[in-house]
Amino acid sequence: MELVFAVLVGGLYASGLYLMMQRSLVRLILGLALLGHAANVLIFVAAGMTRGRAPIVLAGETTVQGAADPLPQAMILTAIVIGFAVLAFFL
């Protein structure tokens, strides 16, 4: 499954760079959006595709075994918000 996502990331980066090299402003904006989506999928794939429990530590526990890593999800959410703000600025 990671190979499919790796090909998807490569295709998104290639399409985004191709669109950004055009002379039209609309194509530049679409290319930037594709680059943002490619970066989000790359972070998602690099974090690993494993299922885990919610990373909630209850009272009296020090660690949670088998918990999902919340950092990649937070990074992707931040990247989505920043990407939306940049695209709104360009528009």
C-alpha positions in Angstrom: 0.0 0.0 0.0 2.9 2.3 0.7 4.1 1.9 -2.9 0.7 3.2 -4.2 1.0 6.2 -2.0 4.6 6.8 -3.0 3.5 6.8 -6.7 0.6 9.1 -5.8 3.0 11.5 -4.1 5.4 11.5 -7.0 2.5 12.1 -9.4 1.2 15.0 -7.4 4.6 16.6 -7.1 5.2 16.2 -10.8 1.8 17.6 -11.7 2.2 20.5 -9.3 5.6 21.4 -10.6 4.4 21.2 -14.2 1.5 23.5 -13.5 3.7 25.9 -11.6 6.0 26.3 -14.7 3.2 27.5 -16.8 2.7 31.3 -17.4 -0.9 31.4 -16.2 -1.7 32.6 -12.7 -4.5 30.1 -12.3 -2.2 27.2 -13.2 0.3 28.5 -10.8 -2.3 28.5 -8.0 -3.5 25.0 -8.9 0.1 23.8 -9.0 0.7 25.2 -5.5 -2.4 23.5 -4.2 -1.2 20.1 -5.7 2.2 20.6 -4.0 0.5 21.2 -0.7 -1.6 18.0 -1.1 1.5 16.0 -2.1 3.3 17.2 1.1 0.3 16.2 3.2 0.2 12.7 1.7 4.0 12.4 2.1 3.8 13.2 5.8 0.9 10.7 6.1 2.9 7.9 4.4 6.2 8.7 6.3 4.4 8.4 9.6 3.5 4.8 8.9 0.2 3.3 8.3 -0.6 1.4 11.5 -3.8 1.3 13.5 -3.6 2.3 17.1 -5.6 3.4 20.1 -6.2 7.0 20.9 -3.2 8.6 22.6 -5.0 9.4 25.8 -3.1 8.8 29.1 -5.4 8.1 32.0 -4.7 9.0 35.6 -2.1 6.7 37.2 -0.6 5.7 33.8 2.7 6.9 32.5 2.6 5.6 28.9 0.0 4.2 26.6 0.9 1.0 24.8 -0.2 0.6 21.2 -1.2 4.3 20.8 -1.2 6.1 17.5 1.3 8.9 17.1 -0.6 12.3 17.1 2.3 14.4 15.8 1.9 13.6 12.0 -1.9 14.2 12.2 -1.2 17.6 13.9 1.4 18.5 11.3 -1.0 17.6 8.4 -3.8 19.7 10.0 -1.4 22.6 10.4 -0.2 22.3 6.8 -3.8 22.2 5.5 -4.7 25.4 7.4 -1.5 27.2 6.2 -2.0 26.0 2.6 -5.6 27.3 2.7 -4.4 30.7 3.9 -1.8 30.9 1.2 -4.2 30.0 -1.5 -6.7 32.5 -0.2 -4.0 35.1 -0.2 -3.1 34.3 -3.8 -6.7 34.4 -5.0 
